[in-house]
Amino acid sequence: MIFSWLVNSMELEIGQTYMYLSTAKQLWDAVNEMYSDLGNSLQVYELKTKIRNTTQGIIAQYQRTVEKDHVMEFLAGLNMDLDEMRGCVLGKEPLPSISKAFSLKLDEKKVVAE
């Protein structure tokens, strides 16, 4: 029963290679020997490289999203007298950074004050 469960939980091609074994213990030991090679540096390197490359792209995308959210929150918190500046920032493609949006606000405040 356990032998069948183990084989059926594997990919078809993998499970078929172990059908010659007669006990669940033999199956477990064979699979363990085949797939638990902890000293396989090449596989470890390849996996770490994939993780690193994937992570960098995801982090960069996440940072852009957070920066956009900060700009949106900043613009939402502006007084109504700065609607023109808000529209100017929202009309830019790509959306400017939070520091650029803040400097535009300061410039607009100077114009209003004069």
trRosetta pair geometry for C-beta under 8 A, 3 or more apart (Angstrom, degrees):
i j d omega theta_ij theta_ji phi_ij phi_ji
1 4 6.0 -54 -151 33 27 109
1 5 6.6 26 152 -18 61 107
2 5 5.5 -53 -148 37 35 114
2 6 6.3 37 154 -20 67 104
2 24 4.2 7 100 -94 110 156
3 6 5.9 -56 -151 34 28 110
3 7 6.4 21 156 -13 64 109
3 21 7.7 -156 -145 102 120 100
3 23 6.6 -130 -78 -174 127 26
3 24 4.3 -126 -69 -73 73 78
3 27 5.8 137 -133 -4 82 148
4 7 5.9 -59 -145 41 30 107
4 8 5.9 23 160 -14 67 114
5 8 6.0 -61 -141 43 25 107
5 9 6.3 24 159 -23 62 110
6 9 6.0 -62 -150 33 26 109
6 10 7.1 27 153 -25 60 105
6 24 6.1 134 -2 -139 140 91
6 27 5.5 125 102 125 148 141
6 28 7.0 -100 -127 -70 159 76
6 31 7.7 -140 174 -14 123 154
7 10 6.0 -58 -161 24 35 113
7 15 4.3 101 -171 -156 74 109
7 18 6.3 -152 -105 82 96 111
7 19 6.8 79 -135 -87 143 72
7 27 7.0 -85 -60 -145 87 149
8 15 6.9 75 -72 -128 22 155
10 14 4.4 -117 167 91 119 110
10 15 3.8 154 75 -62 117 90
10 18 7.6 83 27 27 167 128
11 14 4.5 77 61 12 89 109
11 15 6.7 -169 80 -10 40 90
12 15 5.9 -59 -143 38 26 109
12 16 6.4 29 160 -24 63 107
13 16 6.0 -54 -150 29 28 113
13 17 7.2 30 153 -23 59 102
14 17 6.1 -57 -164 25 35 111
14 18 7.5 11 151 -4 64 107
15 18 6.2 -74 -160 41 38 101
15 19 7.1 62 147 -54 69 89
16 19 5.7 -24 -155 -16 42 119
18 21 5.4 -25 179 11 78 119
18 27 5.4 84 169 -131 132 91
18 30 6.0 157 -121 92 109 140
18 31 6.9 -10 -88 -60 152 95
21 26 4.2 -171 -165 109 117 119
21 27 4.9 160 95 -69 150 74
21 30 6.3 -135 -71 -1 148 147
22 26 6.3 54 49 29 61 148
23 26 4.7 100 59 5 83 100
23 27 7.0 -145 98 -3 46 87
24 27 5.4 -55 -149 39 35 115
24 28 6.1 39 153 -23 68 106
25 28 5.7 -52 -144 36 29 112
25 29 6.3 27 157 -16 64 108
26 29 5.9 -57 -146 39 28 109
26 30 6.2 27 156 -19 64 109
27 30 5.9 -59 -147 37 27 109
27 31 6.2 21 159 -13 65 110
28 31 6.1 -59 -145 40 26 106
28 32 6.0 29 156 -21 63 112
29 32 5.6 -55 -143 38 28 115
29 33 6.3 29 157 -20 63 106
30 33 5.8 -54 -148 35 28 110
30 34 6.3 24 155 -17 63 110
31 34 5.7 -58 -145 39 31 110
31 35 5.9 -14 172 16 68 115
32 35 7.0 -76 -130 52 18 82
32 36 5.1 -13 -172 6 62 130
33 36 7.1 -42 -89 41 11 94
34 37 7.8 -59 160 -26 24 101
37 40 4.4 65 116 -32 111 113
37 43 7.7 97 86 26 106 143
40 43 4.4 27 120 22 118 114
40 44 6.4 147 94 -16 68 89
41 44 5.6 -60 -146 41 34 112
41 45 6.0 37 157 -23 69 107
42 45 5.7 -54 -146 36 28 112
42 46 6.4 27 156 -18 64 106
43 46 5.8 -53 -146 36 31 110
43 47 6.3 29 157 -16 65 107
44 47 6.0 -59 -149 39 28 109
44 48 6.2 25 156 -16 65 110
45 48 5.9 -59 -145 39 28 108
45 49 6.2 29 156 -21 64 108
46 49 5.7 -55 -148 35 29 112
46 50 6.5 29 155 -18 64 105
47 50 5.7 -54 -149 36 32 111
47 51 6.3 31 154 -18 66 106
48 51 5.6 -53 -146 38 33 112
48 52 6.1 35 155 -22 66 107
49 52 5.7 -54 -145 36 29 112
49 53 6.3 24 159 -14 64 108
50 53 6.1 -59 -146 39 28 106
50 54 6.1 24 159 -15 64 112
51 54 5.9 -61 -145 41 27 109
51 55 6.0 27 159 -22 65 112
52 55 5.9 -58 -145 35 25 111
52 56 6.5 26 159 -22 62 105
53 56 6.1 -52 -149 30 29 110
53 57 6.9 23 157 -11 61 106
54 57 6.2 -64 -158 39 32 107
54 58 6.2 24 154 -14 68 113
55 58 5.7 -61 -144 42 31 109
55 59 5.9 30 160 -20 69 108
56 59 5.9 -54 -142 37 27 109
56 60 6.4 27 158 -18 62 107
57 60 5.9 -55 -147 36 29 109
57 61 6.4 26 156 -15 64 108
58 61 5.8 -57 -148 39 31 110
58 62 6.1 33 153 -21 66 108
59 62 5.5 -54 -145 38 31 113
59 63 6.3 34 155 -22 66 104
60 63 5.8 -51 -147 33 30 112
60 64 6.7 31 153 -18 62 103
61 64 5.8 -53 -152 34 32 111
61 65 6.5 33 150 -19 64 106
62 65 5.6 -56 -151 36 33 113
62 66 6.3 32 153 -18 67 105
63 66 5.7 -52 -145 37 32 111
63 67 6.3 35 154 -21 65 106
64 67 5.7 -54 -147 36 31 113
64 68 6.5 33 153 -19 64 104
65 68 5.8 -53 -150 35 31 111
65 69 6.4 33 151 -20 64 105
66 69 5.5 -54 -150 35 33 114
66 70 6.5 37 151 -22 65 102
67 70 5.7 -51 -151 32 33 113
67 71 6.7 32 151 -17 64 103
67 97 6.2 -52 -173 -131 124 72
67 98 6.5 -131 -159 -22 76 97
68 71 5.7 -55 -152 35 34 111
68 72 6.3 33 152 -19 67 106
68 95 5.6 86 -120 70 88 148
69 72 5.6 -54 -146 37 32 112
69 73 6.2 31 156 -17 66 106
70 73 5.8 -55 -146 38 30 109
70 74 6.2 34 153 -22 64 107
70 98 4.6 -40 119 -75 121 134
71 74 5.6 -55 -149 36 30 115
71 75 6.3 27 155 -16 65 107
71 89 7.1 -158 -179 161 113 127
71 95 5.6 157 89 156 162 122
71 96 6.9 149 -123 78 142 63
71 97 7.2 -152 -71 -179 119 21
71 98 5.3 -138 -75 -85 72 69
71 101 5.2 139 -136 -22 94 158
72 75 5.9 -56 -146 38 29 108
72 76 6.2 31 155 -21 64 108
73 76 5.7 -54 -144 36 30 113
73 77 6.5 24 157 -16 63 110
74 77 6.1 -68 -156 37 27 107
74 78 7.3 42 148 -42 61 95
74 98 6.0 141 -25 -140 152 92
74 101 5.8 113 99 112 143 137
74 102 7.0 -84 -167 -70 148 82
75 78 5.8 -36 -159 0 39 117
75 86 5.0 117 -162 -136 103 95
75 89 6.1 -154 -94 82 127 139
75 90 6.8 106 -157 -57 165 99
75 101 6.9 -81 -61 -173 92 139
78 82 4.4 -89 167 73 126 130
78 85 7.3 -134 -173 79 161 111
78 86 5.7 -166 60 -71 146 115
78 105 6.9 -140 -110 -119 123 123
79 82 5.5 91 66 7 75 100
80 83 5.9 1 -173 -43 56 105
81 112 6.8 82 148 -130 121 152
82 85 4.6 -42 -175 41 87 117
82 86 5.9 99 123 -29 83 94
82 105 6.5 16 -152 -132 147 87
82 108 5.8 96 -131 121 96 147
82 109 7.9 -21 -92 -67 118 75
83 86 5.4 -54 -147 35 34 116
83 87 6.3 34 156 -19 67 104
84 87 5.8 -54 -151 36 30 111
84 88 6.5 34 149 -22 63 105
84 108 7.3 169 80 -137 97 130
85 88 5.4 -51 -149 33 35 116
85 89 6.5 33 154 -17 66 103
85 104 5.8 156 -164 139 108 103
85 105 6.0 116 148 -99 152 57
85 108 4.1 -49 -72 -69 140 161
86 89 6.0 -56 -151 36 29 107
86 90 6.3 22 155 -12 65 111
87 90 5.8 -58 -141 43 31 108
87 91 6.0 31 158 -23 65 111
88 91 5.9 -61 -148 35 25 112
88 92 7.2 35 152 -34 59 98
88 104 6.8 -156 97 180 123 141
89 92 6.0 -48 -161 12 35 114
89 95 7.3 49 163 -153 81 79
89 96 6.1 -90 -147 32 87 112
89 101 5.1 60 -135 -123 142 97
89 104 6.0 162 -74 79 105 157
90 95 7.5 -9 -125 -115 40 99
92 95 6.2 112 86 -118 93 34
92 96 5.5 22 92 -28 153 91
96 100 3.7 -106 170 92 123 130
96 101 5.3 156 89 -53 110 78
96 104 7.4 104 70 -17 159 133
97 100 4.7 95 53 8 77 102
97 101 7.0 -141 96 -4 40 88
98 101 5.6 -54 -145 38 33 112
98 102 6.2 35 154 -21 65 106
99 102 5.6 -52 -147 36 31 113
99 103 6.5 32 153 -19 64 103
100 103 5.7 -52 -147 35 32 110
100 104 6.5 36 151 -20 63 103
101 104 5.7 -52 -152 34 33 114
101 105 6.6 38 148 -22 63 102
102 105 5.4 -50 -153 31 36 115
102 106 6.6 37 150 -19 66 101
103 106 5.5 -48 -149 34 38 113
103 107 6.5 41 150 -20 65 102
104 107 5.6 -51 -149 36 34 113
104 108 6.3 35 152 -20 65 105
105 108 5.6 -55 -148 37 31 112
105 109 6.3 35 152 -22 65 104
106 109 5.6 -51 -148 33 32 114
106 110 6.6 36 152 -22 63 102
107 110 5.7 -53 -154 31 33 113
107 111 6.7 31 150 -18 65 104
108 111 5.7 -53 -151 35 35 111
108 112 6.3 33 152 -17 67 106
109 112 5.7 -55 -147 39 32 111
109 113 6.1 32 154 -22 66 109
110 113 5.7 -57 -146 36 29 112
110 114 6.5 25 157 -20 64 106
111 114 6.1 -58 -150 33 29 107
